[in-house]
Amino acid sequence: MNLQGERLIPASIDRIWAALNDPATLQSCIPGCESLHSTGENSFESLVAAKIGPVSARFKGKVQMTDVVPPSGYTLNFDGQGGMAGFAKGSAIVSLSADGVTTRLAYRAEAKVGGKLAQIGSRLVDAAASKIAEDFFTAFERHFLTTTDESPAAAAHGVPPVNWWWILVPLTGALLVSIWVVAHH
């Protein structure tokens, strides 16, 4: 499965970077995200409840960040397990670039799914992954439209490396149910 896209987010690259390092912000934006936490340097775990067609499950995801270049991007390597529902495994390349007073976020992910997820068909899994990604971005963009103050992570911007739970939870959720998760170091 391949998933790629680009979004123009109404905030500066520093604010986007900070929000992507704020687990509370990310958890509130990721559809079905029940938990998100660090398990070590640049590694994370999440629990996401998702339904793809007739398959419903709680997916446990593990994410490892590599090639981190603040505030430009990184590579996310993920592995998600949904018990009898199946699994997803893959990677995503995420990049940020300033575009005036907005930030352009681009991503490209590749994943393999197995178990019941693979049996329901790639079209249904791809559609669910796209829906989860769209729901995440809608909530993430709304966060910037409804907040004017910098978050605590933004106040300390530049200190921790970026961690994009959001790109993997919807994608682990969507790659689990297609792919996405990352948190804060």
C-alpha positions as CSV (number, residue, x, y, z in Angstrom):
1,M,0.0,0.0,0.0
2,N,1.2,3.5,-0.8
3,L,-0.1,6.7,0.6
4,Q,1.2,10.2,-0.1
5,G,0.0,13.7,0.2
6,E,0.7,17.3,1.0
7,R,-1.0,19.9,3.2
8,L,-0.6,23.6,3.6
9,I,-1.2,24.3,7.3
10,P,-2.0,27.8,8.5
11,A,0.9,28.2,11.0
12,S,4.6,28.9,11.0
13,I,7.1,26.0,10.7
14,D,8.1,26.6,14.3
15,R,4.5,26.2,15.6
16,I,4.0,23.1,13.5
17,W,7.2,21.6,14.7
18,A,6.3,22.3,18.3
19,A,2.8,20.9,18.0
20,L,4.2,17.7,16.4
21,N,6.3,17.4,19.6
22,D,3.3,17.9,21.9
23,P,1.8,14.5,22.7
24,A,-1.4,16.0,24.1
25,T,-2.0,18.0,20.9
26,L,-1.3,14.9,18.7
27,Q,-3.4,12.5,20.8
28,S,-6.4,15.0,20.5
29,C,-6.0,15.1,16.7
30,I,-5.5,11.4,15.9
31,P,-8.8,9.6,15.3
32,G,-9.3,6.8,17.8
33,C,-6.0,7.4,19.6
34,E,-6.3,6.0,23.2
35,S,-2.7,6.5,24.2
36,L,0.7,7.7,23.0
37,H,4.0,7.5,24.8
38,S,7.7,7.4,24.4
39,T,9.6,4.1,24.9
40,G,13.1,5.4,24.4
41,E,15.1,7.8,22.3
42,N,13.1,8.4,19.0
43,S,10.8,5.4,19.7
44,F,7.2,5.3,20.6
45,E,4.1,3.2,21.2
46,S,0.4,4.0,20.6
47,L,-2.9,2.3,21.0
48,V,-5.5,3.2,18.4
49,A,-9.1,1.9,18.1
50,A,-10.1,1.6,14.4
51,K,-12.8,0.1,12.2
52,I,-12.0,-0.8,8.6
53,G,-15.1,-2.2,6.9
54,P,-16.2,-5.2,8.9
55,V,-12.9,-5.3,10.9
56,S,-12.8,-3.5,14.2
57,A,-9.8,-3.7,16.6
58,R,-7.4,-1.9,18.9
59,F,-4.1,-1.6,17.2
60,K,-0.8,-1.4,19.1
61,G,1.8,0.5,17.1
62,K,5.6,0.9,17.5
63,V,7.4,3.7,15.7
64,Q,11.1,4.4,15.3
65,M,12.3,7.7,13.9
66,T,15.4,7.9,11.8
67,D,17.1,10.6,9.7
68,V,15.8,13.3,11.9
69,V,16.6,16.8,10.6
70,P,14.9,19.5,12.7
71,P,12.7,21.2,11.5
72,S,12.8,19.8,8.0
73,G,11.7,16.2,8.5
74,Y,12.5,12.5,9.3
75,T,11.7,8.9,8.3
76,L,9.2,7.0,10.4
77,N,9.5,3.2,10.6
78,F,6.5,1.5,12.0
79,D,5.0,-1.9,13.0
80,G,1.4,-2.2,14.2
81,Q,-0.4,-5.3,15.5
82,G,-4.2,-5.6,15.7
83,G,-4.4,-9.2,17.0
84,M,-6.8,-11.3,14.9
85,A,-7.5,-8.2,12.7
86,G,-4.0,-8.2,11.3
87,F,-0.9,-6.1,11.1
88,A,0.8,-3.3,9.2
89,K,4.5,-2.7,8.7
90,G,6.2,0.0,6.7
91,S,7.8,3.5,6.7
92,A,6.9,7.1,5.9
93,I,9.1,10.0,4.9
94,V,7.8,13.3,6.3
95,S,9.0,16.8,5.3
96,L,8.2,20.4,6.4
97,S,8.9,23.6,4.5
98,A,8.0,27.2,5.2
99,D,5.6,28.6,2.6
100,G,5.1,32.3,3.6
101,V,3.1,32.4,6.9
102,T,2.0,28.8,6.4
103,T,3.9,25.4,6.4
104,R,3.8,22.8,3.7
105,L,3.8,19.3,5.1
106,A,4.5,16.5,2.7
107,Y,4.5,12.7,3.3
108,R,5.0,9.5,1.4
109,A,4.3,6.1,3.1
110,E,4.6,2.5,2.0
111,A,3.1,-0.3,4.1
112,K,2.2,-3.9,3.9
113,V,-0.9,-5.2,5.7
114,G,-1.7,-8.8,6.6
115,G,-4.4,-10.9,8.3
116,K,-8.1,-9.9,8.1
117,L,-7.0,-6.4,6.9
118,A,-5.4,-7.9,3.8
119,Q,-8.5,-10.1,3.2
120,I,-10.9,-7.2,3.0
121,G,-9.3,-5.7,0.0
122,S,-6.8,-3.0,-0.7
123,R,-9.4,-0.5,-2.0
124,L,-11.2,-0.6,1.3
125,V,-8.0,-0.3,3.4
126,D,-6.7,2.5,1.1
127,A,-10.0,4.4,1.5
128,A,-10.0,4.0,5.3
129,A,-6.3,5.2,5.5
130,S,-7.2,8.2,3.4
131,K,-10.2,9.0,5.6
132,I,-8.2,8.7,8.8
133,A,-5.4,10.9,7.4
134,E,-8.0,13.5,6.3
135,D,-9.7,13.4,9.8
136,F,-6.3,13.9,11.4
137,F,-5.4,16.9,9.2
138,T,-8.8,18.5,9.7
139,A,-8.4,18.3,13.5
140,F,-4.7,19.4,13.4
141,E,-5.5,22.4,11.2
142,R,-8.4,23.3,13.4
143,H,-6.0,23.3,16.4
144,F,-4.1,26.2,14.7
145,L,-7.3,28.1,13.8
146,T,-8.6,27.9,17.4
147,T,-5.3,28.6,19.3
148,T,-3.3,31.8,19.2
149,D,-0.9,31.2,22.0
150,E,2.2,29.1,21.6
151,S,2.1,25.7,23.3
152,P,4.6,24.8,26.1
153,A,6.5,22.8,23.4
154,A,6.6,25.9,21.2
155,A,8.1,28.0,24.1
156,A,11.0,25.5,24.2
157,H,11.0,25.1,20.4
158,G,14.1,23.6,19.0
159,V,15.0,21.6,22.1
160,P,13.6,18.2,21.3
161,P,13.9,16.5,17.9
162,V,10.6,16.3,16.0
163,N,8.4,13.3,16.5
164,W,5.3,13.0,14.4
165,W,2.8,10.8,16.2
166,W,0.2,12.3,13.9
167,I,1.7,10.9,10.8
168,L,1.9,7.5,12.1
169,V,-1.2,7.1,14.1
170,P,-3.5,7.9,11.3
171,L,-1.2,5.9,9.2
172,T,-0.6,3.2,11.8
173,G,-4.2,3.5,12.5
174,A,-4.7,3.9,8.8
175,L,-1.9,1.7,8.1
176,L,-2.7,-0.5,10.8
177,V,-5.6,0.2,9.3
178,S,-3.1,1.6,7.1
179,I,-0.4,3.8,9.0
180,W,0.6,6.6,11.7
181,V,2.2,7.5,15.1
182,V,5.0,9.5,16.6
183,A,5.6,11.4,19.8
184,H,8.0,13.6,21.7
185,H,11.6,13.0,22.7
